[in-house]
Amino acid sequence: MTYLFNTPICRYRYLNNNLYIKREDFIPFSFGGNKARKAFYFLEEIKKKKANYIVTYGSVSSNHCRVAANLAAFLKLPCLIITPVENDHISYNKKLTELLGAKRIFCKVTDVKETIDRTLSDLYHDGFYPYFIPGGGHGNLGTQAYVDCFQEIIDYEQKQNVYFPYVFFASGTGTTQAGLICGNLLNSKKIMNFHRQIIGISIARKKEYGISVIKKSICDYLESMEKKELIEKCQNSIVFLDEYIKKGYDQTDDEIDKLIVSIFKQFSIPLDRTYTGKAFSGMTHYILNNKLTDQNILFIHTGGTPLFFDFLEGLH
Ligand SMILES: *Cc1c(COP(=O)(O)O)cnc(C)c1O
């Protein structure tokens, strides 16, 4: 099971480098983004298992929950979303999930696991076969989605005769990053991929925890593919930068806001405060701090278009 979307890669000049931007926000489902790419893999599983209820977890502004609600509507299945009550606020993703008919259960952040377990067992009890999509589309299926995305990147490199020594993107649960790293490892025989820097800009997690989760995702995936021998090759080379988190998930500052406006004007590309804006800002600092010039740099735009409109609403 492989989906090749071949999302466009466009080239720009940025800070004296060639900046290529891969538009995952153009994936043709539910405003696109990395959660939409992952959703196609969950779609297969849901059909295979003949599930008749979708349950997932995430915040009110979550892109993943919007996509899961859209997937449920597409399959004509009911959808329940478990959300920590701590981060309830108005957002376009919230409005969209409501429009799509998904129901929400709020719980304390400390009660999430228990609430998920109880919800699933209640549904079984009522005669449903629920399918639980892990928060953020985390797990081997989500990893597979970004192994396949990496294949698109390699195909592009070969066709265009270009090589990306630096790949930047927003890293949350790290599933996207794990997939990109595995894709790179699985292709390392064909091209010299070991020097490639796959740089996740953390949007919330501190380095130590973030890296441990990415490592676990990589191990789980490679084990499932019976490629355990590749694990050691990436053990100490995971780059997950936590210096651009600002005050935490969803937290921004003036610098990021200005950058979002400037990138929209210059390149007509919408970024957001939570993910892509933070990642773009992190990349900008990295380029300047490391004095990169005339490099071929790839930025993966991981989506989140509705959050761009939240950003607009927040402007005075
Ligand atoms: C969820 C999300 C991410 C982070 O993806 P992970 O696979 O969880 O690391 C990045 N960008 C956007 C727009 C997202 O919605």
The ligand as an ORCA input file, in Angstrom:
! r2SCAN-3c Opt
* xyz 0 1
  C       0.565     17.633     13.095
  C       1.318     18.631     12.318
  C       2.726     18.629     12.310
  C       3.543     17.661     13.113
  O       3.510     16.365     12.578
  P       4.046     15.131     13.414
  O       4.008     13.988     12.496
  O       3.092     14.962     14.577
  O       5.408     15.453     13.925
  C       3.370     19.572     11.519
  N       2.679     20.478     10.797
  C       1.332     20.514     10.792
  C       0.655     21.561      9.989
  C       0.599     19.586     11.541
  O      -0.745     19.632     11.539
*
